[in-house]
Amino acid sequence: MIYLLKKRILIFGLCPMVLFAITCVVQAGSNDTNNNRPNIILILADDLGYADLGVHGSPDIKSPRIDSLAKNGIRFTDGYVTSSQCGPSRAGLITGRYQNRFGFESNEQAHIPGIPVTEPIISERLRGAGYATGMMGKWGVANYHEGHPQQRGFDTTFWNHNGNRLFHDVPTRHNPGIMVRHGNDKKDVLTEYSTDAFTREAVKFITANKAKPFFLYLPYVTPHLPREARPQDLARFSHVPDLRRRTTLAMMANLDDNIGWILDTLKAHDLTKNTLIFFISDNGGADVIHDPANDNASFNHPLQGNKSTMFEGGIRVPFIVQWPAKFPAGTVYKAPVISLDIVATSLAAAGINKPKKPMPEGVNLIPYLTGVNEGSPHEALYWRFNFPSLQPKHHSWAVRKGDWKLMKYKPWAKSKLFNLAEDIGEKHDLAEHNPAKVQQLNKMWHQWDAKNIAPGIEGVR
């Protein structure tokens, strides 16, 4: 932060004495907050399109409360997740490790083997450091008893496994009824819109733990299928003729209201300044208009592709962080970052300097976001998506180094090379004209992949 202030102050031509005085104030403020470990909240949207936030330029999505996180924090233009599908992306997110390291490749592994108990997750690491921990929402990373959230470091839980449900009484292929579990594994059927219910329980958790540092994991269903919105939210968009898009807008408005409820609760308890909040989507939007059964009417513009692809539309997502005590407000950060960084950054913020093995693979972003480190956090980012597990002809992978991205969309297809700085929509394949770059990135990816294991197979643990 001091570096950023110096840079801005010098631009405006302030004298050295004024600069010195402001620097001292900033340092004093930083020292005051360093002694207080922040609360940490991780908010996860489900299948949110890259273009589906007001702060990302959406002309029709109304998201003032989510947008306020960017206004008061930092928005990443090149924020990624580790997979273009729900289950493996969440596994990478909460372990801080590429899920390919432990065989969680796709949603096929979301039940068994899930995240192995030998892979510590963020809640276990933070609870071991004295944090109160809570999880409300869609779990989706292990559906056996040892893998349930209350067995994985969460003190307070209100969750279901599949999560792709909003109303309890609307029968769809996803929704025979919303069954949720409490920390004692007691089961209840919800009788309200699940987004509202998850927030209600999250607010209870914040209020109960306001006097000590807490970690809250809040993975919502919205805007994942099924497209189901409350009538009062649909009425807010009655002017939109396309019912598909109208429903998505209504779902997003409800999500924004609920995140506003969280932010208002923090403010009421004077917790805003020293609460580190992450907002991210688990993968890109499912804008597969040729397949209505899997289309949630989200937009990924200007990115190509969608959920379950290695194009940017599948893996580049809305990614925002706010921590008023530490991070400068209204910053747009353009270097590539990835969801793995959330665990590393959270542990550093909590004062956990020597995490237990296996070590998280992400980067602590704090020095980069405060201006201490000026370089890019990552040399390269990697993806492998062997889905369906037993159909190699559909498997794909990608690697990004700097502005260059090499992608193998299918094993039988030629590798595609894109310069994302010049071609964010991945329309121009440059592989033929840059064989040395293709060779370099191909070698890097295979060296990374050598540390991965084969995907687990359903029913084997």
Secondary structure by P-SEA (a helix, b strand, c coil): caaaaaaaaaaacccaaaaaaaaaaaaaaaaaaccbbbbbbbbbbccccccccccccccccccaaaaaaaaabbbbccccccccccaaaaaaaaaccccccccccccccccccccccccccaaaaaaaaccbbbbccccccccccccccccccccbbbbccccccccccccccccccbbbbccccbbbbbcccaaaaaaaaaaaaaaacccccbbbbbbbccccccccccaaaaaaccccccaaaaaaaaaaaaaaaaaaaaaaaaaaacccccbbbbbbbccccccccccccccccccccccccccccccccccccbbbbbbcccccccccccccccccaaaaaaaaaacccccccccccccccccccccccccccccccccccccccccccccccccccccbbbbcccccccbbbbccccccccccccccccaaaaaaaaaaaaaaacccccccccccc
